[in-house]
Every structure is written in C-alpha cells, then in structure tokens.
Amino acid sequence: IVTVNCARLLKADHHATNGVVHVIDKVISTTTNSIQHIVETEESLETLRAAVAASDLNSLLESEGQYTLLAPTNEAFEKIPRETLNRILGDPEALRDLLNHHILKSAMCAEAIIAGLTMETLEGTTLDVGCSGEELTLNGKPIIANKDILATNGVVHFVNELLIPDSAKTLFELAQESEVSESMNLFRQAGLSSHLT
C-alpha cells in the first residue's frame, strides 16, 4: 500500500503528454513541524513531553530522518499505577527503553500498515499490528486514539495506553504476567517480594 504524506494512492501512472498523474484520496497539506515540536505543543502529551526531556530524546525527535512516534497521551500515563510510573520516571535507563519502545525506525502511516505486520522499535523490540473491525491494534489492543499527524521527520499516532517493554519492568511485574505468577505469591507470602521489585 503506497501513501503520499499519509494520503492513500488510489490510481497510479496515468500518463499524459506532459507528465504523469497519480490519484490520491485526500488533499495534502503543508508540513512544517518536527515530531519534537508536536510533542512540545500538544496539550494531551504533557507527561510525554516531560519524559522526553528527562531522557534527552529531544534531539532525536527533531533530527532529520523518518520516524514513527506512538505518542502516549496523558491518559495513557494515568492508567498505570503511580508507583510504577514514578519508578520508571526515576530510572533513566528504564525511561529511555520505555520511550524507544514507542518509536519505530521508519515512518508508517496508518493506511500503509498491514494487519499481521511486525514492526521494529528503536529499542530493538517488536510490536505486532493487527485489526479489530476498522481499528488498528497494537499487540492485540485497539489503542490508537488519533492517527497520521504528519511531521517533517515522520508521523505521530496518539496511543491511549502505555506500551511497557520487559526491560522497563521489575522482576515482580514480569512474573505477575507470566506462567510463574503462583511462584510470585509464594515469594510474597515468604516476605521476599521486595527483592523482586
């Protein structure tokens, strides 16, 4: 699927005597802002803005290139426990891994994303794209709230849920989501859960 500034290419290669015409499905508007500028000016990205500043990712998001930022909204940050959020915000390495897990290495407009695709993040992890009805899903969840906000160096999609990579989780958080959750209960009963957090 081919897109031009996130407009879908409907019909290609209409040859004329003085050139060629491609038909697209929307009007292309001028794009002047970098991804960083969008993060800085959008009210619903206030928490993300602080996280980006704390992890020194500003220069990457305003640099030349073609990236996709899956921008977690304030709502997305509010959904995770305050204790978990404070831990990640206070750990530069975990915070950087978290943010890099939301940045794709190439610009991907929603129209061009095919269900069943696996996309690689800057962190080196992968995200699975699917669909639920007409909605795109990430790792099985329809969490893209606003899509195809164009920037000079890529595209931004707002997501209303945080995608936390394993590298930003404690042993306890990882185990709670896995086959060893019963073992975790035994650690907790033995008063050893602090070692895993």
C-alpha positions in Angstrom: 0.0 0.0 0.0 1.5 3.3 -1.1 0.9 6.6 0.7 1.9 10.2 -0.1 2.1 12.2 3.2 -0.4 9.6 4.6 -2.9 10.1 1.7 -3.6 6.7 0.1 -2.5 6.2 -3.6 -5.7 5.1 -5.4 -4.6 5.0 -9.0 -1.1 5.3 -10.3 0.6 6.1 -13.6 -1.9 8.0 -15.6 0.4 9.1 -18.5 -0.2 12.4 -20.1 1.5 14.2 -23.0 3.3 16.4 -20.5 3.8 14.2 -17.4 2.1 11.6 -15.2 -0.8 11.8 -12.8 -1.3 9.8 -9.6 -4.8 9.9 -7.9 -4.8 10.1 -4.1 -7.7 10.1 -1.6 -7.1 13.4 0.3 -5.6 16.9 -0.1 -2.0 17.1 1.0 -1.3 20.0 3.4 2.0 21.7 4.2 4.0 20.1 7.0 6.4 22.4 8.9 6.7 20.9 12.4 9.1 18.2 13.6 7.9 15.4 15.8 9.5 17.2 18.8 7.5 20.3 18.0 4.3 18.3 18.0 5.2 16.8 21.4 6.0 20.3 22.8 2.8 22.0 21.6 0.1 19.3 22.1 -1.7 19.6 25.5 -2.6 15.9 25.7 1.2 15.0 25.5 2.3 16.9 28.6 3.6 13.9 30.5 5.3 12.5 27.4 6.9 16.0 27.0 8.5 15.8 30.5 9.6 12.2 29.9 11.3 13.0 26.6 13.1 15.9 28.2 14.3 13.8 31.1 15.7 11.1 28.7 17.4 13.5 26.3 15.4 12.3 23.3 14.6 15.8 22.2 17.4 15.9 19.7 16.4 12.6 18.1 12.8 13.7 17.7 13.8 17.0 16.0 16.6 15.5 13.9 16.3 14.7 10.2 15.1 11.2 9.5 11.8 9.3 9.1 10.4 8.0 12.4 7.0 6.9 13.7 6.2 8.1 17.3 3.4 6.2 19.0 2.8 9.1 21.4 1.3 8.0 24.8 -1.3 10.6 25.9 -1.6 11.9 29.5 -4.5 9.4 29.8 -2.1 6.5 28.9 0.3 7.5 31.7 -2.5 7.9 34.2 -3.6 4.3 33.6 -0.5 2.7 35.1 0.0 2.6 38.9 1.6 5.8 40.3 4.3 3.7 42.0 5.3 2.1 38.7 5.3 5.4 36.8 7.4 7.1 39.5 9.9 4.2 39.4 10.2 4.4 35.6 10.5 8.2 35.5 13.2 8.0 38.2 15.3 5.4 36.3 16.9 7.0 33.2 17.7 3.6 31.6 14.2 2.2 32.1 12.7 5.5 30.9 14.8 5.5 27.7 13.8 1.9 27.0 10.2 2.8 27.5 10.3 5.7 25.1 12.4 3.9 22.5 9.7 1.2 22.6 7.3 3.8 21.3 9.4 4.9 18.3 9.6 3.0 15.1 12.6 3.1 12.8 10.6 4.2 9.8 7.6 6.5 9.0 4.5 4.3 8.9 1.2 6.0 8.0 -1.9 4.1 9.3 -3.1 3.4 5.7 0.2 1.6 4.9 0.2 -0.6 7.9 -0.9 -4.1 7.1 -2.5 -6.3 9.7 -0.2 -9.1 10.7 2.9 -6.9 10.4 5.6 -7.0 13.0 7.3 -3.6 13.4 10.7 -3.0 15.0 11.2 -0.2 17.5 14.3 1.8 18.3 14.7 -0.3 21.4 15.1 -3.4 19.2 11.8 -4.9 20.4 8.9 -5.6 18.1 5.2 -4.6 18.1 2.5 -6.7 16.4 0.0 -4.9 14.3 -3.5 -6.3 13.7 -7.0 -5.0 13.3 -10.3 -5.1 15.2 -13.1 -4.2 12.8 -11.8 -0.9 11.2 -9.4 -0.1 14.1 -5.7 -0.9 14.1 -4.4 -2.8 17.1 -1.0 -2.9 18.7 -0.1 -6.1 20.5 -3.8 -7.1 20.2 -5.3 -3.9 21.7 -7.1 -1.1 19.7 -5.3 1.7 21.4 -4.5 4.2 18.6 -6.6 7.2 19.5 -5.5 9.7 16.8 -3.5 8.8 13.7 -1.5 10.2 10.9 -0.3 13.5 12.4 2.4 14.4 9.9 5.8 15.9 10.8 8.8 16.9 8.8 10.7 13.9 10.1 8.0 11.3 10.2 4.5 10.7 11.6 2.8 10.6 15.0 0.0 8.4 16.2 -1.5 9.1 19.6 -2.0 6.0 21.8 -4.2 5.9 24.9 -2.3 3.0 26.6 1.4 2.8 27.6 3.5 0.0 25.9 5.9 -1.0 28.6 8.8 -3.2 27.4 10.1 -6.0 29.5 13.4 -4.1 30.1 11.4 -1.4 31.9 9.7 -3.8 34.3 10.8 -5.2 37.6 11.2 -9.0 38.1 7.9 -9.0 40.1 6.0 -7.2 37.3 7.3 -9.6 34.7 6.5 -12.6 36.7 2.9 -11.5 37.5 2.2 -11.5 33.8 3.7 -15.0 33.1 3.3 -18.7 34.0 5.1 -18.2 37.3 2.6 -15.9 38.9 1.9 -18.7 41.6 5.5 -18.7 42.5 5.4 -15.0 43.0 2.6 -15.5 45.5 4.9 -17.8 47.5 7.7 -15.2 47.4 5.3 -12.6 48.7 4.0 -14.9 51.5 7.6 -15.6 52.5 8.2 -11.8 52.8 10.7 -11.8 49.9 8.8 -9.8 47.3 11.0 -6.7 48.0 13.9 -8.5 46.3 11.9 -8.8 43.1 10.9 -5.2 43.0 
